[in-house]
């Protein structure tokens, strides 16, 4: 597997990213890997590489390029309500309204389409935590090219107001998969229920489920992570690869 450090010219700056491709001259479906709020780091590099090894050309992007290049944190974030961490979250996510996310998504898709290692098949996207919504917005931004997206422990997929990600569903044609965490304050059961109702009304092909005993962030194998759950992470990866295998043709 070849790992390439690249830069993508965006409407609002330059996005640092990593491209994973087999390097054997064969074309494979393209896929975008959106890391969580902590950005590109060894755990997400390993996750993107694993997906590429399953038969895809994978683009791991820094969604927060408007604020900082990788690494987007110069300190270890504290998810227990630490003021410094919360402030940094705001700095990273503030410049990313829905229209910016969709504009970025379209650029990432266009970039992948130009790569010699990417086939003409439909593309996929996967997001984690904050970027679960970005994966959904990717499907809305380019319904002509995105055949499947997945979100794992995605936060705030259904909120009150016009910025809620679920509002983009009528423009989506892709197959969708949502793996929710247990007792997730960023996506409580009430929000999951409302989101599921919106998915049912949408009428497309989807699956939405809660992973038992899997807390927010369970898929990410960061060193020392108290929430990483390998059996459930492996199950999530199996769901992702099965989704992509069936839809990215």
Secondary structure as GFF3:
##gff-version 3
##sequence-region A 1 249
A	DSSP	beta_strand	2	10	.	.	.	ID=ss1
A	DSSP	beta_strand	13	21	.	.	.	ID=ss2
A	DSSP	beta_strand	29	34	.	.	.	ID=ss3
A	DSSP	alpha_helix	42	53	.	.	.	ID=ss4
A	DSSP	beta_strand	56	61	.	.	.	ID=ss5
A	DSSP	alpha_helix	83	93	.	.	.	ID=ss6
A	DSSP	alpha_helix	98	113	.	.	.	ID=ss7
A	DSSP	beta_strand	123	128	.	.	.	ID=ss8
A	DSSP	three_ten_helix	129	131	.	.	.	ID=ss9
A	DSSP	alpha_helix	132	141	.	.	.	ID=ss10
A	DSSP	beta_strand	146	152	.	.	.	ID=ss11
A	DSSP	three_ten_helix	165	171	.	.	.	ID=ss12
A	DSSP	beta_strand	175	180	.	.	.	ID=ss13
A	DSSP	alpha_helix	189	202	.	.	.	ID=ss14
A	DSSP	beta_strand	206	210	.	.	.	ID=ss15
A	DSSP	alpha_helix	230	247	.	.	.	ID=ss16
###
